């Protein structure tokens, strides 16, 4: 099932499925049964991120071709950092370039498969890891490269945590409809031009390996979002570099999930 989270015309946050013509069929969470339709059609006033993240854990350099384009060696272990959960925003919502990111204009795009944890996960083995997944969605790890490289004491968190710097959506696909997350086409377009085109099969660490690694002696809470890394083609490696500007249209697409669309504004 494809689940969206949205506000209706009265500002009430709801869950739904089968969005079409500005409407969705409302569903309710039903525990082990997943989601049950209520039979009510609700107007979609505003798409929200499919979940309100308990945490956003990100993986760097997880695509072989991306590691190659940066000139870095393939990592032996997953490269981990985090984003502020308040950076999450939804499909159709703008990515806002903050004042501190405008002067050097180095705000970059990073298309990513996002994994949503469904129940507390600690010391999970790779063979059992996918049973802890609530669903999959599309993410874009928006990154202020000047902040990432030259501020924050060498940590990446600051340059990736500005408000709206983590678009997620438009829907969450439940695992029964997406049994193999490690073989999905993934792409990113800016103003209709394809900038990234790859497949999650190029990931160095598979989804199950990432969950096992991140849960070692560490509890992953329900609705933790794991951004699994980005493929090659990011803006800062291009010659000349390509960065996001006000008025740009950002489209992030993953097979079997859909297309996440966000406008770039000041």
VEXTISE-516504 format. One record per atom (N, C-alpha, C, O): residue in three letters; x, y, z. Coordinates in steps of 0.05 Angstrom, whole numbers, plus 5000, padded with zeros to 4 digits. Atoms other than C-alpha are relative to their C-alpha. Example, Ala and Ser with C-alpha at 12.3 -4.5 7.8 and 13.67 -1.06 7.14 Angstrom:
<rs>
ALA501849765000/ALA524649105156/ALA501850245000/ALA503950245013/SER498449764999/SER527349795143/SER498550225014/SER499550445018/
</rs>
This chain:
<rs>
UNK501749765000/UNK500050005000/UNK501850255000/UNK503950265013/UNK498749755000/UNK502250714986/UNK498650195019/UNK496250255015/UNK501249844978/UNK501051155047/UNK501050294998/UNK503450334997/UNK499149724998/UNK501151915047/UNK499050125026/UNK497050035038/UNK500749854976/UNK500852395106/UNK499550284991/UNK501150404977/UNK500849745011/UNK497253045094/UNK498350155020/UNK497350045039/UNK502149854985/UNK493053605123/UNK497650044981/UNK498050084957/UNK502449945016/UNK485953695100/UNK499350305001/UNK500950455011/UNK500749715001/UNK482354355089/UNK499550135027/UNK499450375029/UNK500449894974/UNK481154425163/UNK502649995017/UNK502650065040/UNK497450004987/UNK488554335180/UNK500449755017/UNK502349745033/UNK499750254985/UNK487553635209/UNK501949814986/UNK501749774962/UNK498050185012/UNK493353155198/UNK498749724997/UNK497549615016/UNK501250265006/UNK490952505165/UNK501949834985/UNK503949924973/UNK498650205017/UNK493651875132/UNK498049924978/UNK495649914982/UNK501850075022/UNK491051675064/UNK501449824980/UNK503849764983/UNK498950165022/UNK492051255002/UNK498650084974/UNK496550224975/UNK501249955026/UNK490451294928/UNK499550294995/UNK497250364988/UNK500549725006/UNK491452044919/UNK499350054971/UNK500749944953/UNK500749935028/UNK488052324857/UNK498250245001/UNK496350265017/UNK501749765003/UNK485052994837/UNK499750155026/UNK497550255032/UNK500149854976/UNK486853304903/UNK498549875023/UNK497949995043/UNK501450154979/UNK483352764944/UNK501549745006/UNK503149654990/UNK498850254992/UNK485552144982/UNK498049855017/UNK496349965031/UNK501650174983/UNK482151555015/UNK501349985027/UNK503649895029/UNK498850004973/UNK483251625090/UNK500449715009/UNK498849545005/UNK499450264988/UNK486551035125/UNK500850065029/UNK501550285037/UNK499149984973/UNK488050905198/UNK502049775005/UNK501849564993/UNK498150204992/UNK493950525228/UNK498649795016/UNK497149855034/UNK501450224987/UNK491649835250/UNK502049805011/UNK501549555010/UNK498150184987/UNK497649545286/UNK501249804981/UNK502249874960/UNK498850215017/UNK499948875258/UNK498649974974/UNK499649854955/UNK501550025025/UNK494548935205/UNK500850214980/UNK499950204957/UNK499249805018/UNK497949525174/UNK498250245000/UNK498050385020/UNK501749775002/UNK493050045150/UNK497349914989/UNK497149754971/UNK502750075008/UNK485550005142/UNK498650254988/UNK498550455002/UNK501649775011/UNK481450465095/UNK497550055016/UNK496249865025/UNK502449934986/UNK475850835129/UNK497650034981/UNK495350044989/UNK502149955020/UNK472050935064/UNK499450294996/UNK497750364978/UNK500549715002/UNK472251695073/UNK502050124980/UNK504450084982/UNK498349845018/UNK474952145017/UNK500650265014/UNK498850395024/UNK499149754987/UNK478952735044/UNK501550174980/UNK503050074964/UNK498549825017/UNK481553345009/UNK502850035010/UNK503450045034/UNK497249964994/UNK489053415006/UNK500750304998/UNK500950414977/UNK499349725000/UNK490754115027/UNK503150034997/UNK504050214983/UNK497149974999/UNK498154005039/UNK501349725005/UNK500549595025/UNK498450244994/UNK502853405033/UNK502050055022/UNK503350255023/UNK497950004980/UNK507053265094/UNK502049784995/UNK501549604978/UNK498250235001/UNK513052815102/UNK498449765009/UNK496849785027/UNK501650244994/UNK510252095104/UNK500049925030/UNK498149805039/UNK499950034971/UNK512452055177/UNK501250255012/UNK502650404998/UNK498549794985/UNK514652555230/UNK502449865011/UNK502149715030/UNK497750164993/UNK521752305238/UNK500850025030/UNK500950245041/UNK498950014973/UNK524152085307/UNK503050084999/UNK504050215017/UNK497249935005/UNK531152165279/UNK500449974970/UNK499049824957/UNK499250035028/UNK534352245210/UNK502949935000/UNK504650105005/UNK497350105001/UNK540551825202/UNK500849974970/UNK499349864955/UNK499149985028/UNK544451925138/UNK502549844995/UNK504249825013/UNK497650155007/UNK549651505102/UNK501350144977/UNK500150204956/UNK498549875022/UNK555051825060/UNK501749804984/UNK502349584994/UNK498350165017/UNK559051535003/UNK499149714998/UNK500849525000/UNK501050275001/UNK554650924995/UNK499449904972/UNK498449684969/UNK500250095028/UNK554550894919/UNK502849994988/UNK504450184991/UNK497350045010/UNK560750634884/UNK500850234981/UNK503050344983/UNK499449795020/UNK560351144827/UNK500250275013/UNK501850445004/UNK499849754986/UNK559251714875/UNK502650025015/UNK503950235014/UNK497450004987/UNK565351524916/UNK502250054979/UNK504150194985/UNK498049965021/UNK569151494851/UNK500250294991/UNK502450404987/UNK499949725010/UNK567052194828/UNK501150195021/UNK502150415013/UNK498849824979/UNK569252494895/UNK503049955003/UNK504350105017/UNK497250064997/UNK576052164889/UNK500749865026/UNK503149845033/UNK499550134974/UNK575251794955/UNK499949704998/UNK498649594980/UNK500050305000/UNK576551064971/UNK497349905010/UNK495950045025/UNK502450124990/UNK570650604982/UNK500249965030/UNK502249855040/UNK499950034971/UNK568950605057/UNK499949715008/UNK498549554996/UNK500150264988/UNK570149985099/UNK497549965016/UNK496449745018/UNK502450004984/UNK564350165143/UNK498250234991/UNK499250424979/UNK501749785009/UNK558250605130/UNK500950265013/UNK501550285037/UNK499449734991/UNK559751345136/UNK497450125010/UNK495550164995/UNK502549924988/UNK554451615184/UNK500150295009/UNK502150385020/UNK500549744988/UNK551852305201/UNK497050035004/UNK495549854998/UNK502949974994/UNK545152595221/UNK499150284990/UNK500650464987/UNK501349755006/UNK540253145201/UNK498050065023/UNK496949875035/UNK502149924981/UNK535753535248/UNK497349904990/UNK496649964967/UNK502650095009/UNK528853205245/UNK498250234991/UNK496450194975/UNK501749775008/UNK525853905239/UNK500550084971/UNK499150254960/UNK499449945028/UNK529053935169/UNK498049874981/UNK497949944957/UNK501850165018/UNK523653455142/UNK497850184990/UNK496750355004/UNK502349865012/UNK518553735094/UNK498849814979/UNK499849594975/UNK501550185017/UNK513653435044/UNK500150064970/UNK501350264961/UNK500349975028/UNK512153344971/UNK498450264994/UNK496450325007/UNK501349765008/UNK510153994937/UNK500650245017/UNK499850475012/UNK499249784982/UNK513154414993/UNK502650124991/UNK504349974980/UNK497549895010/UNK518754904978/UNK502449935018/UNK502149905042/UNK497550004986/UNK525954814997/UNK501050295001/UNK501350424981/UNK499449724995/UNK527855485027/UNK503050045004/UNK504249925022/UNK497249944996/UNK534855745017/UNK500350225021/UNK499450445017/UNK499849804978/UNK536556095083/UNK502050214993/UNK503750184975/UNK498249775005/UNK540156755084/UNK503049915001/UNK504650014985/UNK497250084996/UNK546556405107/UNK500949824977/UNK503349764976/UNK499250175023/UNK546455975043/UNK500050154974/UNK500650034953/UNK500449865026/UNK545356514991/UNK502650124989/UNK503050134965/UNK497749845009/UNK551956884989/UNK501949834982/UNK502849934962/UNK498250165015/UNK556156304964/UNK498649814981/UNK499849674965/UNK501650165019/UNK550455944928/UNK501149724996/UNK501549644973/UNK498950275002/UNK552955244943/UNK498149805012/UNK498949615026/UNK501950194990/UNK546554884960/UNK499549784979/UNK498949844956/UNK499850225018/UNK546654194929/UNK497649815004/UNK496349815025/UNK502150215000/UNK541653624914/UNK501349735004/UNK503649694996/UNK499050274997/UNK542552894934/UNK497549815001/UNK496349785023/UNK502350195001/UNK537152384913/UNK500749765017/UNK502949655015/UNK499550234982/UNK536451824964/UNK497549835004/UNK495349935005/UNK502050184990/UNK532351214981/UNK499850035030/UNK501950015044/UNK500449974971/UNK529451325051/UNK498649765011/UNK496549675001/UNK501150244987/UNK528050735097/UNK498850105027/UNK500050255042/UNK501449924976/UNK522950825154/UNK499849765018/UNK498749555011/UNK500150224981/UNK523750395216/UNK497249995013/UNK496150195020/UNK502750034990/UNK517250105243/UNK499749925029/UNK497749975041/UNK500150084972/UNK518949825311/UNK502850015011/UNK504850014996/UNK497349964989/UNK524749895360/UNK501949784991/UNK501349544992/UNK498050195011/UNK530949575330/UNK502650045014/UNK503850265014/UNK497450004986/UNK537149405370/UNK501449734995/UNK500149524999/UNK498450245005/UNK542648905353/UNK498649814980/UNK498449574985/UNK501450155020/UNK538848685291/UNK502049884980/UNK503950014972/UNK498250135019/UNK542248185245/UNK499050064971/UNK496750124967/UNK500849945028/UNK542348305169/UNK497749824990/UNK496149924974/UNK502150185010/UNK537947695157/UNK497250075009/UNK495249984997/UNK502649934988/UNK532347975200/UNK499450304997/UNK497250395005/UNK500149714999/UNK533448715187/UNK497550114985/UNK496350304995/UNK502249895015/UNK528048825134/UNK497349975013/UNK495450105006/UNK502550044985/UNK522648575182/UNK499550245018/UNK497250275029/UNK500349764983/UNK523749225221/UNK499250244984/UNK498850464995/UNK500649775017/UNK522149665162/UNK496950044998/UNK495449864992/UNK502849925002/UNK515450035163/UNK499350074971/UNK497150024962/UNK500549935028/UNK516250285092/UNK502450154988/UNK504450205001/UNK497949865015/UNK520450645040/UNK498850254987/UNK496550254979/UNK500949765014/UNK519951345012/UNK502450124986/UNK504650014986/UNK497949865014/UNK524051834971/UNK500950235018/UNK499350365031/UNK498949774986/UNK528652335003/UNK502050154983/UNK503050054963/UNK497849855013/UNK533352884981/UNK501650145023/UNK500550305037/UNK498349894979/UNK539153055026/UNK501250264991/UNK503550284983/UNK499149735008/UNK539653795011/UNK502350085017/UNK502350055041/UNK497549954986/UNK546554025029/UNK501250274993/UNK501550344969/UNK498649745004/UNK549754715038/UNK503049945001/UNK504249915023/UNK497250105002/UNK556754525014/UNK502050185015/UNK503850085027/UNK498149834986/UNK560255145041/UNK499949965030/UNK502049965043/UNK500250064972/UNK557554995110/UNK501049725006/UNK502349685027/UNK499250274996/UNK558854255103/UNK503149985001/UNK504249835017/UNK497150025002/UNK566154365085/UNK501550175019/UNK503750105028/UNK498449804986/UNK568154975124/UNK498950095027/UNK500050275040/UNK501249924974/UNK563655025185/UNK499249755015/UNK499249525004/UNK501050224984/UNK561054585241/UNK502249825011/UNK501649605019/UNK497850164988/UNK567854355266/UNK500749754986/UNK501649564999/UNK499450245015/UNK568753855211/UNK497749804998/UNK497949614982/UNK502350175002/UNK561953535222/UNK498250104977/UNK498250334971/UNK501749935023/UNK556853525165/UNK497250095009/UNK495650194993/UNK502749974991/UNK550653605209/UNK498950294994/UNK496750324985/UNK501049735002/UNK550254365207/UNK499250074972/UNK497150204967/UNK500549935027/UNK550554435132/UNK497749854987/UNK497049904964/UNK502150175011/UNK545053915122/UNK497450025017/UNK495549875011/UNK502250004981/UNK540154115177/UNK498350254999/UNK496650285017/UNK501749775001/UNK537154775156/UNK497149914995/UNK496649704983/UNK502850065005/UNK529554795155/UNK499549944971/UNK500550084953/UNK500950095026/UNK526554445094/UNK502249854984/UNK501849794961/UNK497850135014/UNK533254115077/UNK499749694998/UNK501749554992/UNK500450295003/UNK530153415079/UNK497249944989/UNK495549845004/UNK502550085012/UNK524353335031/UNK499649705000/UNK501549554994/UNK500650294999/UNK520952655039/UNK497249974988/UNK495450134992/UNK502650065012/UNK515152345000/UNK500249914971/UNK502349824962/UNK502649904990/UNK510452374966/UNK498549805017/UNK496749885032/UNK501450214985/UNK508351704996/UNK502149825013/UNK504449825006/UNK498550224989/UNK511051145038/UNK498949744989/UNK496549694990/UNK500950265011/UNK510750465004/UNK500649785021/UNK502949765030/UNK499650224981/UNK509749875051/UNK501649784989/UNK501649734965/UNK498150205010/UNK514749305047/UNK498849784983/UNK500249664967/UNK501250215015/UNK509748805019/UNK499950074970/UNK499849894953/UNK500149915028/UNK509649224955/UNK502950064989/UNK503250114966/UNK497349945008/UNK517149334954/UNK501949815014/UNK503449895033/UNK498550194985/UNK520648694976/UNK503050024996/UNK504649925012/UNK497149995006/UNK527448854944/UNK500850304997/UNK500850404975/UNK499249725002/UNK529849564961/UNK502750044987/UNK503550274982/UNK497349985010/UNK536749414933/UNK500149974969/UNK502249914958/UNK500150025029/UNK534549414860/UNK497950194989/UNK496050104976/UNK501949805008/UNK530950064846/UNK501450224984/UNK503550324992/UNK499049775015/UNK532150594793/UNK499650255017/UNK497550295029/UNK500149754985/UNK533651274824/UNK501150224983/UNK503150194970/UNK499149785016/UNK534251944791/UNK499350275013/UNK497650285030/UNK500549734991/UNK534352694803/UNK500150194976/UNK502050174960/UNK500049805022/UNK532453254755/UNK499750285012/UNK498350335031/UNK500249714993/UNK533454004762/UNK499050144975/UNK500450144954/UNK501249865023/UNK528954414715/UNK499849824976/UNK500249904953/UNK500450195022/UNK527653784674/UNK502549874990/UNK502349684974/UNK497450125009/UNK535053624664/UNK500849785020/UNK501049835044/UNK499150224983/UNK537252944691/UNK502850055010/UNK504750084994/UNK497449964987/UNK542953044740/UNK501149755012/UNK503649715013/UNK499250254988/UNK543052364774/UNK498349784988/UNK495949814985/UNK501550235011/UNK541151694743/UNK501549755008/UNK503849704998/UNK498650234990/UNK542951044778/UNK498049795009/UNK495649805002/UNK501650214989/UNK540350434814/UNK501049935028/UNK503449945032/UNK499150064973/UNK540450244887/UNK501849755001/UNK503049705022/UNK498150225002/UNK544249614865/UNK502950095001/UNK504749935005/UNK497349894999/UNK550350074862/UNK500850075029/UNK503150165034/UNK499349934972/UNK550050174938/UNK502149805010/UNK502149565004/UNK497950164988/UNK556149924975/UNK498949825022/UNK499649595024/UNK501350144978/UNK552149725036/UNK497049994995/UNK495750194992/UNK502950045005/UNK545249425025/UNK498450105024/UNK499450155045/UNK501849894979/UNK539249665065/UNK500249835025/UNK500349935047/UNK499950174976/UNK539449055111/UNK502750035015/UNK502750025039/UNK497549964987/UNK546849165125/UNK500150275015/UNK501350295036/UNK500049744987/UNK545649895142/UNK498449985026/UNK499350095047/UNK501650024976/UNK540149725192/UNK501549845021/UNK501549925045/UNK498450164981/UNK544549195224/UNK502250175012/UNK502750165037/UNK497749834990/UNK550449675230/UNK499050225018/UNK500150265040/UNK500949774984/UNK546450265256/UNK498749915026/UNK498650065046/UNK501450104976/UNK542649835307/UNK501949865020/UNK501049775041/UNK498150144982/UNK548949535339/UNK500350165026/UNK501450385026/UNK499949874974/UNK548349705413/UNK498650275000/UNK499150435018/UNK501449745003/UNK543850285391/UNK497149954992/UNK496649814972/UNK502850045007/UNK536250305391/UNK499150204978/UNK499450444981/UNK501349845020/UNK533050555327/UNK497150015006/UNK495749815006/UNK502849974992/UNK526350835348/UNK498149994976/UNK498950044953/UNK502049995021/UNK519950755307/UNK499950284987/UNK500150485001/UNK500149765017/UNK519551275251/UNK502750144998/UNK502950374990/UNK497449915008/UNK527051355248/UNK500349974970/UNK499549774959/UNK499650005029/UNK528751535176/UNK503049964995/UNK504650115005/UNK497350045008/UNK535051265145/UNK500350084971/UNK499049964953/UNK499449925027/UNK537551625083/UNK502549844991/UNK504649855004/UNK498150215006/UNK541651095047/UNK502350084982/UNK503849914973/UNK497849915017/UNK546451525006/UNK499050094973/UNK496850034965/UNK500849895026/UNK546351864939/UNK501949904978/UNK504249854983/UNK498350085023/UNK548851654870/UNK501750234989/UNK501650454999/UNK498349805013/UNK553752014826/UNK498350214986/UNK496050174980/UNK501349785015/UNK552052674791/UNK499350245017/UNK498050425007/UNK500749774983/UNK551553144850/UNK501450254989/UNK503350244973/UNK499249755012/UNK552653874836/UNK502950085004/UNK504250194986/UNK497349894994/UNK559254014870/UNK502249854985/UNK504549964983/UNK497950145015/UNK563053484830/UNK500050064970/UNK501849984955/UNK500249935028/UNK560853764763/UNK501950234992/UNK502750385009/UNK498249805010/UNK565254204720/UNK498750154977/UNK498550044955/UNK499949864975/UNK563054744727/UNK497949895019/UNK496149755011/UNK502050104980/UNK559254604792/UNK497250114994/UNK496950324982/UNK502849925003/UNK551654634791/UNK498750005028/UNK498749805041/UNK501349984974/UNK548054884853/UNK497150104996/UNK496450224975/UNK502949935001/UNK540655014868/UNK499750305003/UNK501150435019/UNK500549715000/UNK537955714856/UNK497050045003/UNK495449874997/UNK502949944998/UNK531256054871/UNK498749984973/UNK499750074953/UNK501450045025/UNK526155864818/UNK500449724989/UNK499049644970/UNK499550275010/UNK529055164806/UNK497849815008/UNK496549855029/UNK501950224994/UNK524454554804/UNK501649755003/UNK503049664985/UNK498550244993/UNK527353944838/UNK498249764999/UNK496149765013/UNK501650255002/UNK524653254820/UNK501849775007/UNK503849724995/UNK498550234991/UNK527052634856/UNK498249754996/UNK496049745006/UNK501750235008/UNK524451964828/UNK501349745008/UNK503749705004/UNK499150274995/UNK525051244851/UNK497949814990/UNK495549844995/UNK501950205011/UNK521950644816/UNK498249895023/UNK499149855045/UNK502050134983/UNK515650364849/UNK499150185024/UNK497450105040/UNK500849824979/UNK515150964896/UNK498650254989/UNK496450324997/UNK501249775012/UNK513851574853/UNK502150224995/UNK504450174992/UNK498349775005/UNK516652274843/UNK499450215022/UNK497150305026/UNK500149794980/UNK518052784898/UNK500750264986/UNK502950284975/UNK499649755014/UNK517453494872/UNK500150235020/UNK498350255038/UNK499749774982/UNK519954124908/UNK501150244984/UNK502950214968/UNK498949755011/UNK520954844886/UNK502150115018/UNK502050085043/UNK497849874985/UNK527155224908/UNK499350305002/UNK498950434981/UNK500649724996/UNK525655904938/UNK501950135020/UNK503349995034/UNK498649864979/UNK528956444979/UNK498250045024/UNK499050165044/
</rs>
